Amino acid sequence: MATTENPSMSIANWRNALPFWLSLALIPLVWVGAIYGGWLVLLLPLSTWYLFSIIDTFAGLNELNEDPGTDDSQLFWYKAITLVWPPLQFFTLFGVIAYATRADHLGGWELFGLFIGVGVITGTIGINYSHELMHQRPRIERWFADGLLAMVLYSHFRSEHLLVHHRYVATPKDPVTARFNEGFWRFFPRVLRQCYLSALGAEKAMLARKGLGFWHRSNPFLMYWGLQAACLILAFALGGILGVVLFIWQAFVAINQLELVNYVEHYGLTRKHLGDGKYEHVKPHHSWNAAHKASNWLLINLQRHSDHHYKPNRRFPLLQTYDDSEAPQLPFGYPVMTLLALSPTLWKRYMNPRVRRWREMYYPEISDWLPYNKGTNPLPR
């Protein structure tokens, strides 16, 4: 692990946290596109997908680690960004729906393009922040996480992530772990179906262990459905049928953004099966990592993914980075990798050799065994 701590200033200093606030600069771009139309509706996807990738090239890597024992009271400026974002996203999303559905200067393709951009920020930023918030103990943070997920009609992600993914990551029991040689466009419909069912099954099992029925008020799916229905009703009240269509379209784009990242994070990585349905403990080499500075600013250190699985409740500024002797590293940051994932041919050309090298490093006894049944099975038992 890279253990050097940042000597330049205290983590509590607001200047240290400032780069992570760059995501707020994306919100005005929504309104620029909505007000002026034309090619400006594409500012958001261009900024998130391409601009941060270009900045990564010049900004380089950040392999410094903050002290993981830093007290929560020292992280005010980092926590603040995740608490400011949910209300800003709410008023931006529904404000743009109200404005765009009444704007005569926006044609069909401009509305379509504008809400691709909206979906990019509700997915790339909103769902990512909800992921940070759902892991924390304060109730208001978990409420905000649920609100952000309801705005993209993907509330069950909380149950799936906390009850399924973290337990079964890098095994066939985890729908979100992309199998070796599985292209994204095969992964995406599979994960949409299986994640919902696995989340529902996990919550049913938890209720059953408590002796409670499915319709008990403690079932979070009742809240999920209620929050999502409220969002759809509000979209209709503000923009009619067109408002609902645009809301659903941005939600689809946001979900696509989430699952692109999920696809990248664990592609082809597997934990060794120990027998009796048990697997080895999750280790740093079961997640793909990236130390690219700018994309970690945008994604609040999500690319330090191995440490997140080691300490899920650790706040994002304290996540530790690993060197390539401990955890596999991606050749580019997540923005570039998710673009590559859209082309299965390009993706496999870049990533399949890396998965094979990963096998040779961590499981040399079976390194000649790839590909394995098109990625549907665990390591040999």
N, C-alpha and C positions, 0 to 999 in steps of 0.2 A: 504494500500500500504506500502511496505517496504520503509521507507524514509531515512534510514541512508545513508549518503554520504561517499564515500571512502576517509578516512583521510590520506592515506599513501603517496600520491603524487598527484601533479596536473594532471588533465586529459590531459593537453598539453604535458606532458612528454612522450617521445617516448617509454619508458619502459612500460608504461601503455597500449600502443597500440600494443606492440610486439606480445602478444599471438594471436591476430587476423591475424597476418601475417603467421601463421602456414600453411595456405592453399598453400603458394608458395612452401612448401616442397613436395607437391604432384606432381609437374611438373617433377622433376627428376625421379620419379618413373615410369612415362610414358616411358621415354627413357631407363631406366633399363630394363623394360619389352620388349620393342621393340628390343633392342640390343642383349639381352641374351636369350630371348624367354623362353620356358618351363613354369614351374609353376610361374615364376616371372611376367608373364603377369597379374597375379591375385593380385599383390601387391596393386593396387589402390582400388579395391572394399574391400579388406581385411582391408586396412588402414582406409578408411572412414566409413565403416559399423561396423567394429569390434574394431579396435584400439581405436577410439575416445570413443566408448562405454565403453571400459575397463578403459581408462583414466578418464572418468566421474565417475566411481566407486571410484577412489582414490582422484580425485580432489574435489569432493563434489559439493556443490551448491554455487552460487554467488547471494546473495539477496541484494547487495549494489546497491544504485542508485546514479548516477552522477546528478549534478545540471542540470535540463532540460533547464535552461536559459543560459547555457554556450554559449558564442559567437562562431560563426562558425570559426573564426580565430584561436581558440584554438584546432581545430580538424584536423589539417593538417595531422598527421600521420595516422589517421583513414580514412580520405578521400583518402589518397594516395593509400592505398591498393586496393580500388575499381577502381582507375584510372590506376593503373599498370597492373591489371589483364587482361583487354580486349586485349591489344596487345600481352601479353604473351600467352593467350589462342589461339589467332589467329595463331601465329607462331608455337605453339605446335601442334595444331590440324592439320593444313595443312602440317607442317613439318613431322609429323608422318605418314600421308597419303602418302606423297612422298617417305618416307623411307620404310615403311612397304610393299608397293606394289611392291618394287624392291628387298626385302630381301628374299633370297633363304632359309634361315634357319627358317623362320616362316611358319608353316603348317596352315591348315585351322582352326583348333580349337584354335591355338595360335592367329591368327588374330581376330577371333571371341571374345576370351577372352580379348585381348589387347584393343579392341574398346568398350568392356563393361566398362573397366576402364576409357577410354577416355570419354565415355558418363556419367560416374559417376561424373567426375570433371566438365564437361561442364554443367551438370544438377545441382548437389549439390552445386557447387561453382559458375559457370558462370551464371545460371539463377537466383540464389539468389542475386548475385551482381547486375545483371540487374534490379532486383526488387528494390534494394536500389537506384540505379541510376535513374530509371524512375520517382521516386517520387521527385527528386530534380529540382531546377530551372535552374541552368547553362546548357546551350545548349549542351556543350560538354559531360556532364554526360548523358543527354538523348540520344545523338548520340551513345555513348558507349553502353547504354542499348539496343538500337535497333540492334547494331552490334552483341552483345552477343546472342540475341534472334534469329537473322538470322542464326547464326552458328548452331542452333539446330532446324531450320525450324519451329519455334513457335512464329513468330513475332506478331501474333494477341494477344498474351498473354498481351501485354501492353494495348491494347484497352479494352480487357475483364476485366483486373484487375482494371484499373483506372475508367472505365465508368460503369461497372456492379458489380464486386465483392464488391468494397468498398461501393457501394450504397445499395446493396441487400443482403449482407452477412447474413447468418443465416435465410434466408427466402427461400421459394420455387422458387423465381425468380432468385436465384443465383445458376447456375449449379455447382459451385465449392464446395458448402457446402454439405458435405456427409450426406445423410439422415440416420436416426436411423435404424439400422439393415441392412444397405446396405453394402455388402461386397465390398472390393476394386476391385475385378475382374468384378463386375457389375458396379461399379462407373466409372472405367477407360474408357471403350468404350463410356459410356454415356457422360462423361465430354469432351472427345475428340470431339465429334460431337456437343454438345450443346455449348461449349465455343466458338468454331469458329463461329457458327451461331449467338450467342448472341453478340459477338464482332462486327461482320459484321452488325448486326441490329442496334447496338448502334451508329456506325459510320455513317450509312445511315441516321438515325434519326437526328444526329447532322448536317449533311450536309443539310438535308431538312429544318431544322429550319433556316439555313442561306440562304436558297433559292438556293442551289447549287446542281448540279447533281452528281451522283456517280463517274463519271470519272473526276471530277474536281481535279486539281493537289494537292489540300490540303487534299485529302483523303489519310490517312496513309497506307491504304491497297496497294496502288500503289507502295509506297516505300517498304512495306513488301515484296511484290512479287518480286520486283527488287533486293533487297538485297539477298533474298533466292536463286533466280536464279543465281546471281553472285557467291554465295558460291558453288552451284552445278557445275557450269561451271569450277570454280577453282579446285574443287575436281577431275573433269574429266581431266583437263589439267595436273594435277600432278600425277594422278594414273589411268586414264582410267576408264573403267566400274567398275573395282574392287574398285577404289578410290571412286566412287559415291556410291557403295553399302556400303562400310565401313563408309562413311560420313552419309548416311541415317541410318545405324545401330546405330552409336553413338548418333544421334539425337533422335532416338526412345528411347534409354536407358535414355537419359537426360530428355525427356518429362515424362517418367515413374517415374523418381526420383522426378520431380516437382510435379506430381499429387499425388504421395505417401504423400508428405508433405502437399499438399492441403487437402488430405483426412483426415489427422491427425488433422489439425488445428481447424476444426469446427465440427467434427463428432458429429451428433446427437443434436447439439445445435440450438435452434430456438428462434427468437424474437416474442414477442406477437403481434398478429394482432389486430389493433385498429379499423378496419372497413374502408370502402371506399378505400381499397387498401393500407392503411397506416399501418406502423409497428412502434413499440416503437423504440427509438433511440438506436444505437449500444452502448452497455455497456461492461465493462471488462469481465463480465461473459459469453459473447458470443464467446469467443475464448479459446482454450486450451493453457496453458502455461507450460513452464519448465524452471527451474533455474539452470539446470546442466551446470557446468562451461565449460568443454571442448567442448561439442557440441555447446554451444553458441559462443565459439571462432571460431569454424569451420563455423558456420552459421551466423556469425556477428549479434548475438542477435535476430535472427528471432524468437526464442522461447519466447521472450517477446512480444507475438503477440497481446495481448489485447491493449497494449499501442500504437502499430503500428496502430491499427484501430482507436484509439482515436486521434492520431496526425500522420497522414500518412507521412508528410514531415519531421518529426523528424529524425535526423540522428541516425544511429544505436548505437553509444556509449552512447547516451542520453536516449535511451528507458528505461522506468521504469518497474520494476518488481512489481508484486502484490502478496499478501499472499493469502492463500486458502480461506479466508473469503470474498474476493472480486472477485476472478477469479478462475476457475477450473484449477487444476494442474495435469499434467500427471505423471504417476508413474516412467517413464524413459524419457531420452532425445529423441529427434526426431530420431537419428540413430536407436535406439532399437525399437521405436514405429513403424517406417516404415517397419522394418523387421517383426514385429508382424502383421502388416497390410497385408502382403503377404499371411498370413493364416487367412481367415475369421473366422474360428472356434476359434483360439487363440485370435484374436482381440476382438471378441464379448464377450469372456469369461472375458477378462480384462476390456473392456470399457463399455459394456452395463450396468453393475451394477453402474458404475460411472455416466453414463448419468441419470440413475434413481435417484441417490442421488442428482445430480444437479437439477433435476426437483423438488425434495422434498424441496430443499433449496430455489430455486428462484421462483417456480410456484407451491406451495403446494396445491393450489386449484384444480390442475389437475394432481397431482403426481401419481394418480392411473390409468392414461390413456395410459400408454405405454404398448406395442408398438402401434404406430399410423399409420395404413394403410401402413405398411412397409416403413415408413419414407417419404412418398411423400407429406404429407399435413403440413400446418403450425399448430400452436396451435389453439385450438377451437376458433371460432369467437363469 
